[in-house]
Amino acid sequence: MRKASLAVLIVIAGVAGAVGPAGAQTKVGSTLGTFLRIEPGARGAALGNAGSALPGGIESVYYNTGALGLLEGPAAAYSHADWFAGISHDYVALSLPAGGLGNVFMSVTALNSGEIAVRTVELPEGTGVNYTVSNVALGLGYGRRITERFAAGIQANYVTEKIWNTSERTATFNLGALYRLSDAGARLGFSLSNIGTRARFTGRDLNFTYDPDPDSYGDNSALPGEQATDSFPLPGIFRLGLSWPVVFSEKNRLLLLADGLHPNDNSESLNLGAEWTLQEMFALRAGYQTLFQTDSQLGLTFGFGVKGKLGGNHYRFDYAWAGHEYLDDTHRLTMVVEF
């Protein structure tokens, strides 16, 4: 127990160091695929997105692919979020045992703007034409328990973003591991998400015609051309976290979580969460996200979960609310089935 406590102090010191003072320039808005940063699961979102050491559950895989190694049977999850300005975010995940060799994982993430009117200076009320913005990520992962205390996983993602007739396509990778610090269930987690190459937008909306010599008559004044966009990196992020259970009784316990985050396009921050579980059926959750982040617009989170069993399958319904300083508050709903 003394060794476990020392390990916890080391982790806390590491997390505190990860969220030290940041520079004035945060590179916000300098990456592609930022929809990959929208945390899909309502359980993790209600816990302030402190999920890299979150024990158990298919929804933990988003934060740390190492959680794949801890799953003990088939599971499926569906999440829906009403995002800002009428944008919808949907997430479907499925995990299956791989014959005693670990677990395989598949996921689909979709972000859709709905129809948006095309407006011009001459027609500010709309031209009568609509366009959409749609982003999709397809994930395939594998994880296994290496030892009784250590689990690791990896996931590959195919990502595409489309704005009307312009799009980009790229691939990313997620890596993660979980280590159980004590027999009581304290865990250390660390993960790297959205590792990939730079990408750029292409498409016919970038095409145009031009006149190479406007003062010359009789030449071709409508030569085809194409604008080239810059290439941008993906929203990579490193997470280091700790989960610490506090057991009051067999069916009454508290889970405390802390995550230090180091993104490549923003300053470092700290996420905190707490989950109180009663009678193995009800859970109340609260958290605070992006603590210490420069110009953070996020903060408090709340939520709850209800568990049940029907026909041998375990069901869980989760809800999460997250506040925003300037934009609308967000709401997430998640349904999990463990077969």
Beta strands, then each sheet from edge to edge (+ up, - down):
strand 1: 75-82
strand 2: 88-97
strand 3: 103-112
strand 4: 116-117
strand 5: 130-131
strand 6: 133-145
strand 7: 150-163
strand 8: 166-180
strand 9: 187-196
strand 10: 202-203
strand 11: 207-210
strand 12: 223-226
strand 13: 237-249
strand 14: 252-263
strand 15: 269-278
strand 16: 282-291
strand 17: 298-310
strand 18: 313-324
strand 19: 330-338
sheet 1: 10+ 8- 7+ 6- 3+ 2- 1+ 19- 18+ 17- 16+ 15- 14+ 13- 9+
sheet 2: 4+ 5-
sheet 3: 11+ 12-
end
